[in-house]
């Protein structure tokens, strides 16, 4: 019975469903009615199965990106269609979707904590602690938790770890790829930083365009050097800095 079942992290499915439904209903007008969203490539997702799929994406806001992807992934429970025209999919969301998020972000208030319960895999940043720069090793329990999530479903990661455009991809993604060898699907999002504040979900303006574009599977050789893998991901999510004119 759904009321008492738990996911792989011990979270009750019913609470996850309720949180996803409420946040989905609240945010749907911001994404689909008062603004416009364009989706591409969703028809390709059907062939990848329900587990061990890692989505790698650029990042523009703290919360709006991930919430929108929850809309998109829930849509796949009804049909792999490139639209969010009918929000009935919110009644049957994809419950085993997870996203990797910084621990300090998801513990910063009541709303982030609720979002975290719905599917966050909280990780420790290796390069920053709040406003201070640090240099620490990857916490391997974080890598283990990501593996648990991949065994159960789909995982979204924003491997740059920041909303700054063209920031380098962090090396933690290499550990994940080498250890678990997931199916890797790059996606490119756009328009979120124009419409949503960095740390909020109330739009700054209306009548604007959002886009989510799923690309073909990215084939990475796990035995390649880390720098090669990092560059492949940067290119795939279209975050390689443009070359300066000579």
Residue pairs with C-beta under 8 A, 6 or more apart in sequence:
2 13
2 14
2 17
3 12
3 14
4 12
4 14
5 12
5 13
5 14
6 12
6 13
7 13
7 16
7 95
7 96
7 152
8 96
8 148
8 149
8 151
8 152
9 145
9 148
9 149
11 117
13 95
15 117
16 95
16 117
16 118
16 119
17 93
17 95
19 114
19 115
19 117
19 118
20 70
20 74
20 90
20 93
20 95
20 118
20 119
21 90
21 91
21 93
23 67
23 70
23 114
23 115
23 118
24 67
24 70
24 71
24 74
24 87
24 90
24 93
25 87
25 90
27 64
27 67
27 68
27 71
27 201
28 71
28 84
28 87
28 90
30 195
30 196
30 201
30 202
30 203
31 37
31 68
31 71
31 84
31 210
32 71
32 84
32 85
32 87
34 203
34 206
34 207
35 195
35 203
35 206
35 207
35 208
35 209
35 210
36 207
36 208
36 209
36 210
37 68
37 84
37 209
37 210
37 211
37 212
38 82
38 209
38 210
38 211
38 212
39 72
39 82
39 83
39 84
39 211
39 212
39 213
39 214
40 82
40 211
40 212
40 213
40 214
41 82
41 187
41 213
41 214
41 215
41 216
42 72
42 75
42 76
42 80
42 81
42 82
42 214
43 80
43 81
43 82
44 80
44 214
44 216
45 76
45 80
45 185
45 214
46 76
46 80
48 183
48 185
48 217
49 183
50 96
50 153
50 154
51 96
51 150
51 151
51 152
51 153
51 154
52 150
52 151
52 180
52 182
52 183
53 150
53 153
53 154
53 155
53 182
53 183
53 185
54 150
54 154
54 155
54 157
54 176
54 177
54 180
54 182
54 183
54 184
54 185
55 69
55 154
55 155
55 156
55 157
55 185
55 186
55 187
56 157
56 158
56 159
56 173
56 184
56 185
56 186
56 187
56 218
56 233
56 236
56 237
57 65
57 69
57 156
57 157
57 158
57 186
57 187
57 188
57 189
57 237
58 158
58 160
58 165
58 188
58 189
58 237
58 238
58 239
59 65
59 158
59 160
59 161
59 162
59 163
59 189
60 163
60 189
60 190
60 191
60 192
60 193
60 196
61 163
61 192
61 193
61 196
61 197
61 198
61 199
62 105
62 163
62 198
62 199
63 111
63 112
63 115
63 199
63 200
63 201
64 192
64 195
64 196
64 200
64 201
65 158
65 189
65 192
66 99
66 101
66 115
66 156
67 115
67 201
68 189
68 192
68 210
68 212
69 97
69 99
69 156
69 212
70 93
70 94
70 97
70 118
70 119
71 84
71 89
71 90
72 84
72 212
73 93
73 94
73 97
73 154
74 89
74 90
74 92
74 93
74 94
74 97
75 81
75 83
75 84
75 89
76 94
77 89
77 92
77 93
77 94
78 86
78 88
78 89
78 92
94 153
94 154
95 153
96 152
96 153
96 154
97 119
97 153
97 154
97 155
97 156
98 119
98 120
98 121
98 149
98 152
98 153
98 154
98 155
98 156
99 119
99 120
99 121
99 155
99 156
99 157
99 158
100 120
100 121
100 123
100 146
100 155
100 156
100 157
100 158
101 116
101 120
101 121
101 122
101 123
102 122
102 123
102 124
102 125
102 161
103 122
103 123
103 124
103 125
104 125
104 129
104 130
105 112
106 112
106 113
106 115
106 116
106 120
106 122
107 113
107 116
107 122
116 122
121 142
121 145
121 146
121 149
121 155
122 142
123 139
123 142
123 145
123 146
123 172
124 136
124 139
124 142
125 134
125 161
126 134
126 135
126 136
126 137
126 138
126 170
126 171
126 172
127 133
127 134
127 135
127 161
127 170
128 134
138 171
138 172
138 175
142 172
143 172
143 175
143 176
143 179
146 155
146 176
146 180
147 176
147 179
147 180
149 155
150 180
150 182
155 182
157 173
157 176
159 169
159 170
159 172
159 173
159 233
159 237
160 167
160 168
160 169
160 170
160 239
161 167
161 170
163 193
163 198
165 239
166 239
166 240
166 241
167 239
168 230
168 234
169 230
169 233
169 234
169 237
169 239
171 226
171 230
173 229
173 230
173 233
174 226
174 229
174 230
176 182
177 184
177 220
177 222
177 229
178 222
178 223
181 222
183 217
184 217
184 218
184 219
184 220
185 214
185 215
185 217
185 218
186 214
186 215
186 218
186 233
186 236
186 237
187 212
187 213
187 214
187 215
187 237
188 211
188 212
188 213
188 215
188 237
188 238
189 210
189 211
189 212
189 213
190 210
190 211
190 213
191 208
191 209
191 210
191 211
192 210
194 204
194 205
194 208
195 203
195 204
195 205
195 208
195 210
196 202
196 203
196 204
197 204
215 236
218 232
218 233
218 236
220 229
220 232
220 233
222 229
231 240
234 240
